[in-house]
Amino acid sequence: MRASWPAVAATTIVMAISASVALGAEPDLLQVIPRLLAKNRNLEHHGFSAKLLKSGWVVSYCPDNTCDVIRAPKDMSRAALGDFTLLWLYYASGYIYLQRFVEIDAPPYVQQVLERRSGSCPREPELALASCVLSTIAVSDKLRLFFRRSDEGATVETRKAISDSLSEASIAEVRAWQTKAWQK
């Protein structure tokens, strides 16, 4: 008995996905992140976008009238930008809207990125590793971080210092603030 076309197609797709996982193919995190953020039922719109413009990459997370903005040169690889963005949202962003993302959806991806990008970074404590990986990517790929606020018809974008925003102390402070806010 011959298998039907849909069954063959489904089997082929499953085999292709399994093969890419077995070969260590990395997911496109710039596509995965919005799907993870969309699982937050408390937000009408998850506010994530990643665009390659003539001037370079612009990644933004704007769940309300404020935004985290990451700007990168156009020659930065999509994979490296996805890795940085995932780690930024997970460790350094600080939005309270990210609770489900941080606690449930992102951890498996975060662990893969940390393992892949750890290089000569200290493995412990976790926040030191995260700070080192984020800083290494930011410096090597010439990333710039901004905070944008839109209020009363005006939009103001302020550059954030990489060394301050990605320090272990800053990441620990952000996580402590988030955890306290989530407990309310």
C-alpha positions as CSV (number, residue, x, y, z in Angstrom):
1,M,0.0,0.0,0.0
2,R,1.4,3.4,-1.0
3,A,1.4,6.3,1.4
4,S,-0.7,9.3,0.5
5,W,1.0,12.5,-0.6
6,P,0.2,14.5,2.6
7,A,1.7,11.6,4.8
8,V,4.8,11.5,2.7
9,A,5.1,15.3,2.8
10,A,4.7,15.4,6.6
11,T,7.2,12.6,7.0
12,T,9.7,14.5,4.8
13,I,9.2,17.7,6.8
14,V,9.7,15.9,10.1
15,M,12.8,14.2,8.8
16,A,14.3,17.5,7.5
17,I,13.7,19.2,10.9
18,S,15.2,16.3,12.7
19,A,18.2,16.3,10.4
20,S,18.8,20.1,10.9
21,V,18.5,19.6,14.7
22,A,20.9,16.6,14.6
23,L,23.4,18.7,12.5
24,G,23.2,21.5,15.0
25,A,21.4,23.9,12.8
26,E,20.6,27.0,14.9
27,P,17.1,28.4,14.8
28,D,16.7,31.9,13.4
29,L,16.2,33.7,16.8
30,L,14.9,36.9,15.1
31,Q,12.0,34.8,14.0
32,V,11.7,32.7,17.2
33,I,11.7,35.7,19.6
34,P,8.4,37.3,18.4
35,R,6.7,33.9,18.6
36,L,7.8,33.6,22.2
37,L,6.8,37.1,23.1
38,A,3.4,36.6,21.4
39,K,2.6,34.0,24.1
40,N,2.1,36.8,26.6
41,R,-1.7,37.1,26.7
42,N,-1.5,40.4,28.7
43,L,-0.2,42.3,25.7
44,E,-2.3,43.2,22.7
45,H,0.9,43.4,20.6
46,H,4.2,42.0,21.6
47,G,6.1,45.1,20.2
48,F,9.1,43.3,18.6
49,S,10.6,44.1,15.3
50,A,13.9,43.4,13.6
51,K,14.6,45.2,10.3
52,L,17.6,45.4,8.0
53,L,17.7,49.0,6.6
54,K,20.2,50.7,4.4
55,S,21.9,52.1,7.5
56,G,22.0,48.8,9.3
57,W,20.0,46.6,11.6
58,V,17.4,48.0,13.9
59,V,15.9,45.7,16.5
60,S,13.3,47.1,18.8
61,Y,11.1,45.9,21.6
62,C,8.3,48.3,22.4
63,P,5.6,46.8,24.6
64,D,4.3,50.2,25.6
65,N,5.3,53.8,24.9
66,T,8.9,53.0,25.6
67,C,11.4,50.8,23.7
68,D,14.6,49.0,23.9
69,V,16.5,49.6,20.6
70,I,19.5,47.7,19.3
71,R,21.3,49.2,16.3
72,A,23.9,47.1,14.5
73,P,26.0,47.5,11.3
74,K,24.3,45.9,8.3
75,D,27.2,43.4,7.9
76,M,26.5,41.8,11.3
77,S,25.3,38.3,11.0
78,R,21.6,37.6,11.6
79,A,22.6,34.7,13.9
80,A,24.8,36.9,16.1
81,L,22.2,39.6,16.3
82,G,19.5,37.1,17.2
83,D,21.8,35.7,19.9
84,F,22.5,39.1,21.4
85,T,18.8,40.1,21.2
86,L,17.6,37.0,23.0
87,L,20.2,37.5,25.8
88,W,19.4,41.2,26.0
89,L,15.7,40.6,26.4
90,Y,16.3,37.7,28.9
91,Y,18.9,39.3,31.1
92,A,19.1,43.1,30.6
93,S,15.9,44.6,29.2
94,G,14.0,44.8,32.5
95,Y,10.4,45.0,31.1
96,I,7.9,43.4,33.5
97,Y,6.1,42.2,30.4
98,L,8.8,39.6,29.9
99,Q,7.9,37.4,32.8
100,R,6.6,34.4,30.8
101,F,9.5,34.9,28.3
102,V,12.1,34.8,31.1
103,E,10.5,32.1,33.3
104,I,9.0,29.7,30.7
105,D,9.6,30.2,27.0
106,A,13.2,31.5,26.5
107,P,15.4,29.4,28.9
108,P,16.1,26.5,26.5
109,Y,17.2,29.0,23.8
110,V,19.2,31.1,26.3
111,Q,21.2,28.0,27.5
112,Q,22.0,27.1,23.9
113,V,23.3,30.6,23.1
114,L,25.3,30.8,26.3
115,E,26.9,27.4,25.5
116,R,27.6,28.4,21.9
117,R,29.0,31.9,22.7
118,S,30.7,31.4,26.0
119,G,34.3,31.3,24.6
120,S,36.7,32.5,27.3
121,C,33.9,33.9,29.5
122,P,33.7,32.6,33.1
123,R,31.0,29.9,33.4
124,E,29.9,30.8,36.9
125,P,28.0,32.7,38.2
126,E,25.4,32.8,35.4
127,L,25.0,36.5,35.4
128,A,28.8,36.9,34.9
129,L,28.6,34.6,32.0
130,A,25.7,36.5,30.5
131,S,27.4,39.8,31.0
132,C,30.6,38.6,29.3
133,V,28.8,37.0,26.3
134,L,26.6,40.1,25.8
135,S,29.6,42.5,26.1
136,T,31.7,40.4,23.8
137,I,29.1,40.4,21.1
138,A,28.3,44.1,21.6
139,V,31.9,45.2,21.3
140,S,33.0,42.8,18.5
141,D,30.0,43.7,16.4
142,K,29.8,47.4,17.2
143,L,26.3,47.3,18.6
144,R,24.6,50.4,20.0
145,L,21.9,50.4,22.6
146,F,19.2,53.0,23.0
147,F,16.1,53.7,25.1
148,R,13.2,55.3,23.2
149,R,10.2,57.0,24.8
150,S,7.2,58.4,22.9
151,D,5.0,60.7,24.9
152,E,2.7,63.6,24.0
153,G,3.6,63.5,20.3
154,A,7.4,63.6,20.8
155,T,9.8,60.7,20.5
156,V,13.2,60.9,22.4
157,E,15.9,58.3,21.9
158,T,18.8,58.2,24.4
159,R,21.9,56.1,23.9
160,K,22.8,53.7,26.6
161,A,26.4,52.9,27.6
162,I,27.3,49.3,26.7
163,S,29.6,48.9,29.7
164,D,27.0,50.1,32.2
165,S,24.0,48.3,30.6
166,L,25.7,45.0,30.2
167,S,27.7,44.8,33.5
168,E,27.1,41.9,35.8
169,A,25.9,44.4,38.5
170,S,23.4,46.0,36.1
171,I,22.0,42.7,35.0
172,A,21.7,41.6,38.6
173,E,19.9,44.8,39.5
174,V,17.5,44.4,36.5
175,R,16.7,40.8,37.4
176,A,16.1,41.7,41.1
177,W,13.7,44.5,40.1
178,Q,11.8,42.3,37.7
179,T,11.5,39.5,40.2
180,K,10.2,41.9,42.9
181,A,7.7,43.3,40.4
182,W,6.5,39.9,39.3
183,Q,5.8,38.9,43.0
184,K,3.3,41.7,43.4
